[in-house]
């Protein structure tokens, strides 16, 4: 597949590069790992297969050979040969088909998975793009016009049509069907190691106030516009490990939520952590969106994550059964 129009910030990503933080190498990986895995499940891939992550305005692609793809995550109005196509479906692409995205409707990041995956050399056990290290992914950089991505497999399916066609089944992204997963603005959190440093009034503000994602936000972190929070002590802390979803208190009293490209360690107070099951909701938020934090407990956080992973496994199993009739 050839890129005929460059997007603003499109990269190759998988679930991330873990086990290397002690070397100063951050994990990177897809911002919305859940949407990425859904796309892979729809085309019968391993859930960790590398995909293309796109922001708006997104790239345009010319397919130089047939392929089975799936589009997940945000809705950027995908179109093939000028005709609208649905997300969350497997789509069989013919040679010379053109995939483009008309305009953003909802969400912040789109994922394209290709059956069989993209032929990319891994770096330190991952194919994710690390832009700071200029390694992994496609030559360690974001995708550009005229780049050509080589597909790992060809001629996977026996069905032949004169033009692209959408396979009839779809994925359901709503794995909870209840609670706060239906409210896109509520993000559940757990108290961080330095939570007790906050004054009582600031603790109340964490769950009573609204927090707006500022324009100074990217894959490294979301800076929030909020009434400054205060601490009971200005004592400095020793830099320590941080992770995706860590909420740090900056010197000016504002908050930052660390995202996929977060640093390996941080010296700002870690007042809370976003639960893993809500990373996907967080990753699909744009600057200007408003967040409402709500505390939960460790047991519920683990139960939600397990339920999310069970949903992915069931989806993968169901898609593999449906795809068998298309295999040679």
N, C-alpha and C positions, 0 to 999 in steps of 0.2 A: 504494500500500500504506500502510495506516494502522497506527501503533503503538498497540496496545491495552494493552500493559504495558511499562513502561520497564525497561531493563536497567541494570546497575550502571555500565557504562562503554562504551557503544556509540557508534561514530562512523562516518562515511563516510571511506574511505581509498582511495588508489590507490598507485602505486609510490613516490610522494614528490615533493617540490618541490626539484629540484636546480639548482645554478648560482646560488644566492642566499646561500650561506653567508658570502660576503665582505660582505654587507649585514646580517649578524647574524640571518638567517632560517634556522632549522634545517629539514632536509628533511622531517621527520615521515614519513607514509606508513604502509603496513601493516607490522605487526610481522613476520608470516610472509608474506613476499612470494611465496614459492613456492606456499603453499596458496591465496593470493589469485589467482594466475595460473591454477592448476589449475581453480578454480571458474569463472573467466572462459572458459577453454578449453572446458569442458563445455557451456556454453550458446552457444558460437559468438561470443563477444565478442573484441574486441581485448584482449590480455593486460593492458594498463594501464587498462582500464575501472574506474571507481570501484565499490567493493563496500561492504558493511556489515561492519565488524569488531565482534565481540561477545565479551564476557567473561561469566563465570558469576557470578550468575544473569543470563541473557540476556533480551532483549526478546521480546515476542509481537507477531505481525503479522496484520492482517486485509487480505486482498487484495480490492480493490474492482473489479478487472478481471483477466482471465486473464493469466498470465505463465509464462514458462519460467525456472526457477531452478535453482541448484546450491548445495549446502552442502559446504564443505571445511574442512580444518583439524582442530580438536579434535572429539571426540565428546561432545556435550551431550544426547544422546537426542532428536533432532528428532522432532516429531509434527505431523501435519496432521489437523485435525478429530478429535484424540484418538487417532489411529492412528500407530504408529511408522513412520518412513520412513528409508531408508538415506541416508547421505552419499555423496559422490563419484559421484552419478548425476544426470543432468538430470531434473527433475521438472516436469511440466506442471500448473500451478495454475489452478483455476477461480475464477470470481468468487465472493466470500464465503467462500473457504477461509481457515482460520486456521492459521498456523504458530506453534508454540511449542516450547520446549526443556524437557524434563522434569528432567534432572539431569546434572551433569558426570560423565563416565566416564573420559575420558582427554584430556589436552592442556589448553591454557590459552586458546586463541582460536579462534573459529569465524568463517567467512566465508560470506556469502551474495552470490552474483552473480545478476543478473537480465538475461536476454537483452535486448539493446538498451541496457542501462545505466539509470542514474538521472539524471533531469534536474536537474543541479546546475551552477551557474555556477562556472567555475574562477577561481582567484586565483593570479596569478603562475605560470601554466602548469601548475597542478595542481588537482585537486579534493579533495586530502587536507585533513583537518581539522587546523588548527593551534590547539590550545586556548589556548596562551599568548598568541598574537596575536589570538585570537578572530576568526579568518578562515578561509575555505575550508570545504569540507564543507557541512553543514546549519547555516547562520547562525553558523559558527565555534564550534559547541558540540556537546556530546554529545546524542544523541537522547533525546527525552522523550515521555511519554505524549501521545497525540493528534496528534503530528507526522504529516504526510502526505508521503510521498515519491512524487513524480510519475515515472512510467516514461517513458522516451524514445520507445518504440515500442509499438504495440498490434496485436493480431491477427496475430502473426507466423506462426502455424501453421495448417495446414488440418485436422489431426486434431481431432476434437471428441469429448469424452467427457462423461458426466453428472457425473463426479467427477474429482478429481485422478488422475494416473497417473504412474508411474515409468518412464522410458525404460530400455531393457534393458542399455545398456552402462555401464561404470564406468571410473574412472581408477585407475591404480596409482601410489601415492605413492612407492613404493620404487624410485627411479631408479638406485640403486647396485647392489643385490642382493649386496653384499659389503662387506668392510672395515668401517670404523667407523660407516657410516651405519645399520647394523643395531643398533648399541649406542647406545641413546638417551642414555646418560649421558656418552659420550665426545665431547668437543668439541675439534676440532683447531685449533691456533693457530700463528701465526708470531711470532717475536720482534719486540718493538717497539723504537722508537728509543732508549728508556732501559733496555733489558733489562740491559745491562752494569752498571747501578747496583746491581742486586741482589747480595747476598752469595752465596757459593757454596752455603751451606746453604739459602737461600731459593730459589735456582734449582732445587735438587733437590726442594724441596717443591712447586714448581709442577706437577711431573709425578707425584710420589709421593703427595701428600696429596689428600684429598677437600675439595670446596668446596660448601657448602650455600647455596642461594639464600635470603636472609633475607626477612622480611615487609616490610622497607623497600625494596621493589622495585616498579617500575612501568614505564610505557612509556618513561620517560627513561633508566632504568638498573636493572640488577640488582646490589644490594649483596650481597656474599658473606660468610658467616660462616666465617672461617678463622683458623688460628694466624697471628698477625701476621708479615708478611714484613719483612725489614730491608734497608737499603741500605748501601753503602760510603761514601756521602757524603750530607750533608743540604743540599747546595748547591741553591738554588732554581733553577727553570728558567723560561724565558720561555713564556708561554701560546702554544700553537700549535694547529693544526687537529686535530680528532678526527673519528671516523666511527663508524657502526654497527659494533659489535664490538670497538671499542677497549677494552682492559683497562687501567684506571688503578690506581695504587697510592695509597691515601689516606694522610694523615698518621699515622693510627693503625695502619698496617700491613695494613689490610683492603683487599680489592679491590672494584672496581665495574666491571661490563661495561656499556658505553654501548649503548642500544637506539635504537628508531626516533625518539624525541623528544629525542635527545641535544642538548646545547649545541653551538654552532659551534666553540668553542675551549676548551681546557682547560690548566690549569697544573700538574696532577699528572703524575708520570712515567707514560709510556705503555709499560708493560713487555711487552705482547703484543697481538695482534689475532686475533679469531676469524675463520677463513676464511669467505668469503661463502657457500660451499656448505653450511655448517653453521649459518647464521643461522636457518634454519627450525626445526631441532631446538631451538635455544636459545629461540626465540620461543614454543615450545609447552611450556616448562617452567614450573612453578609454584613459589611459595615452599615451602621444605622439600625440594625436589628436590636431588639431589646431582650435582655436575659433576666429571668427571675430565678434566683437560687433557692433551692429547698433541700434541707438536710435529710439524709436517710441513714441507715445503719449498715454495717459491714455485711450482715447476713442477707439483707434485701439486695444490696449491691451485687453480691455473689449470685443470688438466685436469678436476678435479671440477666446477668451475663450468661449464665448457664442456659437460660431460656432462649436468649438470642442465638447462641451457638447451636442449640438443638434445632431451632427453626432453619438455620443455614444448612445443617446436615440433612434435614428432611427435604428441603428444597433441592439440594444436590442429588439426593437419591431419586426423587421424583423426576427430575430433568434427565438424568441418565436413562431411566426407563423409557421416557418419551422419545429420546434421541436415538434409541437403538434401531428404530425402523429406518433411520436415515443413514446409518452406517453401511459401508460396503461389507 
